[in-house]
């Protein structure tokens, strides 16, 4: 039976990686990247590295860096699914994030042409980011219901 280390030696592209734990970690890291940064996975050491630019990534592949077997984590998807998942009201209710009665505020936003980009818990409280075309607005409040109501009322 092949160990994971032996299995990864044959990897040539990021899409060949099948380990769900590695892909989950890559997803977390991709979300945190700044503009222009490149995320690469070393099959030699089984770890990720963030390069400041594409050029730095290319330089790392030369010389002694060839032994690292760098795989560039391509795109913003894992197994074909976007990392920036769209907001799902039913999922939010199922996990206890929102109540069924809050659906009217979500529908109100959709009716006005706004889409919920992000609905997260941050250090400041619950944060919602809504988008309409190229316009993007964020609101923060202490409870998920209050921030949803605030977004629905202020969105035009």
N, C-alpha and C positions, 0 to 999 in steps of 0.2 A: 504494500500500500504506500502511495506517495504521501510525503508530508506536505504541508502547505508551502514550506520553503522550496521544496523541489518542484512543486506545481507552479510556483510563480516564476521560476527561471525561464519558462517558455513564453511568458507574457511579452507581447510586443506593443500593445496599445492599451489605453485605459479601459476601453470597452471590453477587453478580455478578462478583467478582474471580476470575479464572481462572488467573493467573500462579502456577505451583507454587512458585517461589522466594519470592514474597511470602507465600504461605500457610505455607510452612515456617518462615519467620522469625516469623510471627504465632504459630505453635504454640509456638515456643521462648519467646516473650515472655509468652504466656498462662500458661504453667506457672510463671513467676516472679512473677506478680501477687500482691499482698497482697489481703486481703479488702476489698472496697469499691472497689478501683481499677478504672478503665475503660481499655481499650486502644482507641485509635482510629488510623485510617490516613488520612493526607492524600493525596488523589489529586493535589493541586496540586504537592506536593513529593516525593511517592513515599516517604514515611517515616512511621514510627510514633511515637506520643506516648502516654505513660501519664499519665492524669489521676487525681488523688487521690480523686475522688468523681464520682458521676453529675452532681451540680450543677455542678462545675467543667467537665465535658464540655459540658453544655448552655450554659454561659456562653461557652465557646470558639467556639460556633457563631454567636454574635451579632456584629453590627457587622462589623469587618474580618475576623473569623474565618470569615465566609461564603465568602470567596474560597478558603479552604483545602480546601473540599469534604470535610469530615470524614466518614468511614465508621466507625461503631462496630463493632468486631470482636465479633460476637455469639456467645454460647454457648462451650462448651468443645469444639467440633468443627471439623474441617477436612474439607470434602467429605463430610460426613455421618459421618465416622469419629471416634470419641472420641479425644481427645488422651491420656487416661490409658489407654493400651492395657493389656489384661490380659496377665499373664505367659504366655509361650508356651515350654514346655519344649523342643519340637522346634527352635524358632528359636534358643534359647540353645545347644543342642548344635551346630546347624549353624554358628553363628558362633564356636564354640570357647569359649564362656563356661562351659559345663558339660559333663560327660561323660555318656554314656548310662547309666552305672552309678548316677548321682545320681538317676535317676528314682524310685527307691524312696523317697527322702526327700520328693519332691514328692507322690507318691501317699499317703504317710503323713500329710502335712499335709491333703490333701483328705479322707482317711478320717476325720480328727478334726474336719472341718468348717471348716478354715481355707483361705482363698484368698490367693495371693500377689498383693499389690497392686503392689509395686515391688521390683525387684531391680537395684540400681545400683552403680556404682563411684563412691565419694565420696572426699573428701580423707582421711577416716578409715580407709578400706578398703572392702570390699564390704558393702553395706547391704541388708538384706531387710526389707520391711514386710509383715506378714501381717495379715489381717483376718477376724474371725468376728463377724458381726452388727455391732454398733456398737463392739466392742472392736478396737483396733488396736495392734499391738506391733511394735517394730523391734529388729533385732539387727545388730551390726557385728562383722566379723572380717577377717583378712588374706587369706583365699582364699574363692572362691565356694562351694567344697565345704564348708568348715568352717562358714560362716555358715548354709548350708542345713541341715546336720546339727544345729547349735545350735538353729535355729528348730524343727525337727522334734522334737527331744528335749524342749524346754521347753514346746511347745504342748500344751495339755490338751484 
